[in-house]
């Protein structure tokens, strides 16, 4: 088969479409013939040499895929060769085939084709696990999402609205904010021109955000705590603004606030399987009903993955960038 390899860490040009050995499904795994994968910022970090795959995972980038089951490993039940699926991966999505634990596989939702489904696993599992399973967003509460036009952001808006919460977003251009509004975002904040703390307070009559989904890390830590409502929950899932920040614990105490910080890739298999099962139970019906849809910015050949990485680095996208196999 062919896969995107990284002979040496570096810029987008470090990604090489090359012939590699076919994977074999192990105990409890299925082999998927990949139709499409999607570009995530974790892939950019792996390409640069900053985010190695977990032990035993595929060395190729790609944290999600869609396609058809080509083979079943020992001990797998509930799936059949030929099933159209999508999957949450620890790596290996940028390839023509990938082996994945059966607990991380989902059927292609009703109403979507197999390519569109590639835009779902990573963002849905990330948003559902952090915003709902950990931060417990409830109807009537306000969710603030940083990077509202990203794949994560566009999904978080839709899921918040689907459960009866308000969605506030930050983005850097009017065009991106317009896209967020079209998805149902109630509060639109241009972070280049506005202070999101002031804006979220103004929009909530001084209360603040009940849940904040943050991709920035250290750069936004102090302001995120200020933006929290009493009993607010801050969920940190990215470090685009740095890894080391100073926390005013007194300010957090005064809010009776909570901070969680998680990654998805390195979680144990049983935790990933539990998240995937919850997504299938709670989110897949919303997708099938048309209440939640993947937002796809563009599709391109997987061999042109370098182009997709440049798109993400330049933040020139809204939603997901898909890589389609030949």
Secondary structure, 3 states (H helix, E strand, C coil): CEEEECCCCCCHHHCEEEECCCCCCCCCEEEEEEEEEECCHHHHHHHCCCCCCCCCCCCCCCCEEEEEEEEECCCCCCCCCCCEEEEECCCCCCECEEEEEHHHEEECCCCCCCCHHHHCHHHHHHHHHHHHHHCCCCCCCEEEEECCCEHHHHHHHHHHHHCCCEEEEEECCHHHHHHHHHCCCCEEEECCCCCHHHHHHHHCCCCCEEEEEECCCHHHHHHHHHHEEEEEEEEECCCCCCCCCCCCHHHHHHHCCEEEECCCCCCCHHHHHHHHHHHHHHCHHHHHCCCCCCCEEEEEEHHHHHHHHHHHHCCCCCEEEEEECC
